[in-house]
Amino acid sequence: MTAATARTSEFEVPVARERRRTPRFAFSETTEIVVPPTRETVLARTSDISGGGCYVDLQNPLPEGTFIRMTISGDCGSLVTEGRVVYIQQRIGMGVAFQPIAESQNRVLNSWLASLERGS
């Protein structure tokens, strides 16, 4: 048995490795997604967030690789940033990796993450 497998009865089952570099937290907030260049706007909800991205609950997720502009509205302000869809789950949602975040927006994100880490 290797570090990347787990043993269940007679079989070794591959175990997915955690690829996140930063911790993620449950975070349910309204998210507005704009898809350039069409400027199509979609309303959704985030269900978790980290310093590197978020998961967006969306019945019809956008294709993997799509670049988006998003506004996540929370109790203590809004985060406006760009992201890229890095994976999808059909009829469930999509994982979004944040693209480089402006310093002012990074302060909003970091304050949310600090609050979530404290559990408040």
PAZAPA-4460 file (N, C-alpha, C; in steps of 0.05 Angstrom, whole numbers, plus 32768, in hexadecimal, padded with zeros to 4 digits):
% residues 120
    n_x    n_y    n_z   ca_x   ca_y   ca_z    c_x    c_y    c_z   seq   type   mol
   8011   7FE8   8000   8000   8000   8000   8012   8019   8000     1      M     A
   800C   802C   7FEF   801C   8045   7FED   800D   805B   7FFB     2      T     A
   801A   8073   7FFD   800E   808A   8009   7FF5   8094   7FFA     3      A     A
   7FF4   808D   7FE0   7FDE   8097   7FCF   7FC7   8083   7FCD     4      A     A
   7FC8   806E   7FDD   7FB3   805A   7FDC   7FAA   8054   7FF8     5      T     A
   7F91   804A   7FFB   7F87   8040   8014   7F7D   8024   8010     6      A     A
   7F7F   8013   8024   7F77   7FF7   8022   7F5B   7FF4   802D     7      R     A
   7F49   7FE9   801D   7F2E   7FE1   8026   7F2A   7FC4   801E     8      T     A
   7F27   7FB3   8032   7F25   7F96   802E   7F3C   7F8C   801C     9      S     A
   7F36   7F82   8005   7F4A   7F76   7FF4   7F56   7F89   7FDF    10      E     A
   7F4B   7FA2   7FDE   7F53   7FB4   7FC8   7F61   7FCD   7FD2    11      F     A
   7F73   7FD7   7FC2   7F80   7FF1   7FC7   7F71   8006   7FB7    12      E     A
   7F68   801B   7FC4   7F58   802F   7FB6   7F68   8049   7FB5    13      V     A
   7F6B   8056   7F9E   7F7A   806F   7F9C   7F6C   8084   7FAE    14      P     A
   7F7D   8094   7FBB   7F73   80AA   7FCB   7F7B   80C4   7FBE    15      V     A
   7F67   80D5   7FBA   7F6D   80F0   7FAE   7F7E   8100   7FC1    16      A     A
   7F91   810D   7FB6   7FA3   811E   7FC6   7F98   813A   7FC6    17      R     A
   7F9A   8147   7FDD   7F91   8163   7FE0   7FA4   8174   7FD0    18      E     A
   7F99   8185   7FBE   7FA9   8196   7FAD   7FA9   81B3   7FB6    19      R     A
   7F98   81B9   7FC9   7F96   81D5   7FD2   7FAF   81DD   7FE2    20      R     A
   7FB8   81F6   7FDD   7FCF   8200   7FEB   7FC7   8210   8004    21      R     A
   7FAD   8218   8005   7FA3   8227   801C   7F8A   821A   8026    22      T     A
   7F85   821D   8040   7F6D   8211   804B   7F53   821D   803F    23      P     A
   7F3E   820D   803D   7F25   8217   8034   7F11   8216   804B    24      R     A
   7EFD   8228   8048   7EE9   822B   805D   7ECD   822B   8050    25      F     A
   7EB9   8221   805F   7E9E   8224   8056   7E97   8242   8055    26      A     A
   7E8B   824A   803F   7E86   8267   803B   7E6F   8269   8027    27      F     A
   7E57   826E   8031   7E40   826F   801F   7E38   828C   801B    28      S     A
   7E3F   8297   8004   7E38   82B3   7FFE   7E2F   82B6   7FE1    29      E     A
   7E21   82CB   7FDB   7E18   82D0   7FC0   7E2F   82D7   7FAE    30      T     A
   7E2F   82CC   7F96   7E45   82D1   7F83   7E3A   82D8   7F68    31      T     A
   7E43   82EF   7F5D   7E3B   82F7   7F42   7E53   82F1   7F30    32      E     A
   7E4D   82E2   7F1B   7E62   82DA   7F08   7E5C   82E7   7EED    33      I     A
   7E70   82F4   7EE2   7E6E   8300   7EC7   7E82   82F1   7EB5    34      V     A
   7E78   82E8   7E9E   7E88   82D9   7E8B   7E90   82EC   7E74    35      V     A
   7EA9   82F5   7E73   7EB1   8304   7E5B   7EB4   82F2   7E43    36      P     A
   7EB2   82F9   7E2B   7EAC   8314   7E22   7E8E   8319   7E1F    37      P     A
   7E7D   8304   7E24   7E60   8307   7E20   7E53   8318   7E35    38      T     A
   7E60   831B   7E4C   7E56   832A   7E63   7E3D   831C   7E6F    39      R     A
   7E39   8303   7E69   7E24   82F3   7E75   7E28   82F4   7E93    40      E     A
   7E12   82F9   7EA2   7E13   82FA   7EBF   7E04   82E3   7ECB    41      T     A
   7E10   82D5   7EDE   7E04   82BF   7EEC   7E05   82C3   7F0A    42      V     A
   7DEF   82BF   7F18   7DEF   82C1   7F35   7DF1   82A5   7F41    43      L     A
   7E02   82A1   7F55   7E07   8287   7F61   7E0E   828C   7F7F    44      A     A
   7E17   8276   7F8C   7E21   8278   7FA7   7E3B   8269   7FA9    45      R     A
   7E4D   8275   7FB9   7E65   8266   7FC0   7E5E   8253   7FD7    46      T     A
   7E6C   823D   7FD8   7E67   822B   7FEF   7E81   8227   7FFF    47      S     A
   7E98   822D   7FF3   7EB0   822E   8003   7EC4   8241   7FF6    48      D     A
   7ED8   824A   8006   7EEB   825D   7FFC   7F06   8258   8009    49      I     A
   7F1B   825F   7FFA   7F36   825E   8005   7F46   8275   7FF9    50      S     A
   7F5F   8277   8000   7F70   828D   7FF5   7F75   828A   7FD8    51      G     A
   7F70   8272   7FCD   7F76   826D   7FB1   7F5E   826B   7F9F    52      G     A
   7F46   8269   7FAA   7F2E   8266   7F9A   7F15   8260   7FAA    53      G     A
   7F01   8257   7F9C   7EE7   8251   7FA9   7ED8   823C   7F99    54      C     A
   7EC4   8231   7FA6   7EB2   821F   7F98   7E97   822E   7F95    55      Y     A
   7E8C   822D   7F7D   7E73   823B   7F77   7E5E   8226   7F70    56      V     A
   7E48   8227   7F80   7E31   8215   7F7A   7E22   8221   7F62    57      D     A
   7E20   8211   7F4D   7E14   821A   7F35   7E0A   8202   7F25    58      L     A
   7DF0   8201   7F20   7DE5   81EA   7F12   7DF0   81E5   7EF7    59      Q     A
   7DF6   81FB   7EE8   7E03   81F8   7ECE   7E1E   8205   7ECE    60      N     A
   7E32   81F7   7ED9   7E4D   8203   7EDB   7E58   820A   7EBF    61      P     A
   7E6A   821E   7EC0   7E77   8227   7EA7   7E8D   8213   7EA0    62      L     A
   7E95   8212   7E87   7EA9   81FE   7E7F   7EC4   8203   7E8D    63      P     A
   7ED2   81ED   7E92   7EEC   81EF   7E9E   7EFE   8200   7E8D    64      E     A
   7F0E   8211   7E99   7F20   8224   7E8B   7F14   823F   7E86    65      G     A
   7EFA   8243   7E8B   7EED   825C   7E86   7EF7   8271   7E9A    66      T     A
   7EFE   8289   7E90   7F06   829F   7EA1   7EED   82AF   7EA7    67      F     A
   7EEB   82B7   7EC1   7ED3   82C6   7EC9   7EDB   82DE   7EDB    68      I     A
   7EC9   82F0   7EDE   7ECC   8306   7EF1   7EB6   8300   7F06    69      R     A
   7EBD   8302   7F1F   7EA9   82FB   7F34   7EA9   830F   7F4A    70      M     A
   7E91   8313   7F55   7E8D   8323   7F6D   7E80   8312   7F82    71      T     A
   7E8E   830D   7F98   7E84   82FE   7FAE   7E7C   8312   7FC4    72      I     A
   7E63   8312   7FCB   7E59   8326   7FDE   7E55   8319   7FFA    73      S     A
   7E64   8324   800D   7E62   8319   8028   7E59   832F   803C    74      G     A
   7E57   8328   8055   7E4E   833B   8069   7E61   8353   806C    75      D     A
   7E7A   834F   8068   7E8E   8364   806C   7E9A   836D   8052    76      C     A
   7E8A   8371   803D   7E94   837B   8024   7E92   8366   800E    77      G     A
   7E9D   836E   7FF7   7E9C   835D   7FDF   7EB8   8359   7FD4    78      S     A
   7EBC   8341   7FCA   7ED5   833B   7FBC   7ED0   833B   7F9E    79      L     A
   7EDE   834C   7F90   7EDB   834D   7F73   7EF6   8343   7F67    80      V     A
   7EF5   832E   7F58   7F0E   8323   7F4D   7F08   8312   7F34    81      T     A
   7F1D   830A   7F27   7F1A   82F8   7F10   7F22   82DC   7F19    82      E     A
   7F18   82C8   7F0A   7F1E   82AD   7F11   7F1D   829C   7EF8    83      G     A
   7F24   8283   7EFB   7F24   8270   7EE5   7F17   8256   7EF0    84      R     A
   7F04   824B   7EE1   7EF7   8232   7EE8   7F0C   821C   7EE5    85      V     A
   7F12   820E   7EFB   7F26   81F9   7EFA   7F1B   81DD   7EFB    86      V     A
   7F02   81DA   7F04   7EF5   81C0   7F02   7ED7   81C4   7F05    87      Y     A
   7EC8   81B1   7EFA   7EAB   81B3   7EFC   7E9F   8199   7F06    88      I     A
   7E88   819B   7F12   7E78   8184   7F19   7E5D   818A   7F0D    89      Q     A
   7E56   817A   7EF8   7E3D   817F   7EEA   7E25   8181   7EFD    90      Q     A
   7E15   8195   7EF8   7DFC   819A   7F08   7E01   81A0   7F25    91      R     A
   7E1A   81A5   7F2D   7E20   81AA   7F49   7E2F   81C5   7F4C    92      I     A
   7E45   81C8   7F3E   7E54   81E0   7F41   7E70   81DF   7F34    93      G     A
   7E80   81F2   7F3C   7E9B   81F4   7F30   7EAF   8200   7F43    94      M     A
   7EC8   81F7   7F40   7EDE   8202   7F50   7EEA   8218   7F40    95      G     A
   7EEF   822F   7F4D   7EFB   8246   7F40   7F15   824E   7F4E    96      V     A
   7F2A   8250   7F3E   7F44   825A   7F48   7F45   8278   7F44    97      A     A
   7F4A   8286   7F5A   7F4D   82A3   7F57   7F66   82AA   7F46    98      F     A
   7F63   82BD   7F35   7F7A   82C8   7F26   7F87   82DD   7F39    99      Q     A
   7F9E   82E7   7F32   7FAA   82FB   7F45   7F96   8310   7F4E   100      P     A
   7F94   8313   7F68   7F80   8325   7F75   7F8D   833F   7F7B   101      I     A
   7F7F   8355   7F75   7F88   8370   7F7C   7F8C   8372   7F9B   102      A     A
   7F9F   8381   7FA3   7FA5   8384   7FC0   7F8D   838C   7FD0   103      E     A
   7F7D   839F   7FC7   7F65   83A7   7FD6   7F51   8390   7FD9   104      S     A
   7F4F   8380   7FC4   7F3C   8369   7FC5   7F48   8352   7FD6   105      Q     A
   7F62   8350   7FD6   7F6F   833C   7FE6   7F6B   8341   8004   106      N     A
   7F69   835A   800B   7F63   8361   8027   7F48   8357   802F   107      R     A
   7F34   835A   801D   7F19   8350   8023   7F1A   8332   8027   108      V     A
   7F27   8324   8014   7F29   8307   8015   7F37   82FE   802F   109      L     A
   7F4D   830A   8035   7F5C   8303   804D   7F4C   8308   8067   110      N     A
   7F3C   831D   8067   7F2C   8322   807F   7F17   830C   8082   111      S     A
   7F0A   8304   806C   7EF7   82EE   806D   7F04   82D5   8077   112      W     A
   7F1B   82CE   806C   7F29   82B5   8073   7F31   82B6   8090   113      L     A
   7F3B   82CC   809A   7F43   82CE   80B7   7F2B   82CA   80C9   114      A     A
   7F14   82D6   80C1   7EFC   82D3   80D1   7EF2   82B6   80D0   115      S     A
   7EF3   82A9   80B9   7EEB   828D   80B7   7EFD   827B   80C7   116      L     A
   7F17   8281   80C7   7F2A   8271   80D6   7F26   8273   80F4   117      E     A
   7F1E   828B   80FD   7F17   828F   8119   7EFC   8282   8121   118      R     A
   7EEC   827D   810C   7ED2   8271   8111   7EBD   8286   8118   119      G     A
   7EC2   829F   8111   7EAE   82B4   8117   7EA0   82BD   80FE   120      S     A
***
